[in-house]
């Protein structure tokens, strides 16, 4: 029997993502206070914004992510890569939404 890897990836990856979400998020919440989570997310947003300014070119996603992870490590934020990935993705999405709603003034010219 030939296994269709593409089909398996399309089915297994979302299921694993859902399982991790339902297991990791409650675990993180049980081990931290809301203030601690808010502070970590604040620093993630700062690091993401800084990375966006430093690496303005397209295709620099790997460098941006490395910068964010190193910055957070220097701030003493020690989380798993899965936890950081979720926070970084949320901060990037938030930053993109802000930029879409508030385009730079020179973009209007």
N, C-alpha and C positions, 0 to 999 in steps of 0.2 A: 504494500500500500504506500503510495506517495503522499508525503505530508506537505501540505501547502503552508509554507512558512509565513507567507504574507497574511493568510487568513488567521493563522494561529496568533501572529503578532497583533492583528487588529482585534482579536477577542481577548487574549491574555493580558495585554498591557493595560487596557482600561479596567479590567477586573482587578489586577494588582494595584492600580492607582486608587481604586475605590476602597480596597481593603486597607491600604496604607493610610488613606485619609481617615477612615473610621477607627483605626488603631492608633496612629501617631498623634493626631490632633487632640483627642481626649487625654492621651498620655502626657503630652506637653502641658496641657491646661492643668492637669492634676499636679504637676511638679513645679509650676510657676504661678506667680500672682499676676493679676491683670496689669499692674504697674510695670512689672518686669517685662511682660510681653510687649507692652506699649513702648517701653524704652528700647528694646531690641529692634522693634519695627521702625522706630524713629531713626536709629543708626543705620538700618538697612536702607531707608529712603535717602539718608545723607550720602551713603556710599554709592548708591545707584546714581544719584544726581551728579556726584563728583566724577564717576566713571564715564557718564554720558558727556560731560564737559571735556574730560581728558582725551577720550577716544571718540572723536566726532565722526570719523569716517564709518561708512557702512562696512559690514563684514568683520567688525572687531568685537563680536560678541564674546568670544573666548577670553580675550584680554580684559574686557570689561568685567566679566564674571570673576576672573582671577583677582583683579584689583579689589572687587567688593569683598571676596572671601578673605583676602589678606588684611584688608582694612578692618573687617569685623574681628578677625583674630587678634589684631593689634589692640582692639578695644576690649579684649577679654571675653568676647562673645564666642563661646565654644559650643557649637551645636553640630548635629550631624549634617552631612551634605544634603540629605533629603529635606531636613527642616529648613536649611538655608535656601535651597532651591525654591521651595514654596514661597518663602518670604521675598526672595529676590524677584521671582516672577510676578508676585502681587505688586511689589513696588514699581517694577518696570511698567506694568499695565496701568497703574495709577498715574505715573509720570506721563505716559503716552496719552491718557485721557485728558490730563491737564494741558498738555501741549496742543492737543486737537481743539480744545475749547478756548485756549488763549494763544493764538498764533503769534509769533514774534512780529513786532511792528514793521520790520523791514520786509516781511513776507507779504504784507498788504500792498506794497508799492508796486 
